[in-house]
Amino acid sequence: MPAAQFTHRLVPTLVLILAVVMLAAAPAARPAGAAGAADTGGAACFFRRQWRGTWKTAPDSRAIYINVSGRTYRLDLQAPYPLLGSAWARLTDRDASNTICSPDDFRLVVSDRIGVHQQVIVTRMTLLTAAQAAALPPALRP
């Protein structure tokens, strides 16, 4: 069989195999209108500049709540960060990427007036529903 005929038959087979592999590797889609908090996906991404840098710390300092353009996110932290509760604490994000879509996109550092700096590691980012955000105690509303 000439090489041209072999290639002509092989290309559709390779395209079909590639399509099957890509479909198998794609994450399962969430049903539209799923209730409850959702781990962030594409729809929960935001531009870094949309977050003004304000936050509220959970009592155990293992989570913070941020407000981004009217949406409330809960950021679960790797460990307690008591410095976040300081009246002089300043939380900054030191990354060059423009969008935040997952916990890995944060490069947070908390500092205070006397020069203490601590890297804050985000392990989970959850977009709260409007009802969940409204149910937060006033002290936790960003």
Secondary structure, 3 states (H helix, E strand, C coil): CCHHHHHHHHHHHHHHHHHHHHHHHCCCCCCCCCCCCEECCHHHCEEHHHECCCCEECCCCCEEEEEECCEEEEEEECCCCHHHHCCCCEEEECCCCCEECCHHHCCEEEECCCCCEEEECEEEEEECCHHHHHHCCHHHCC
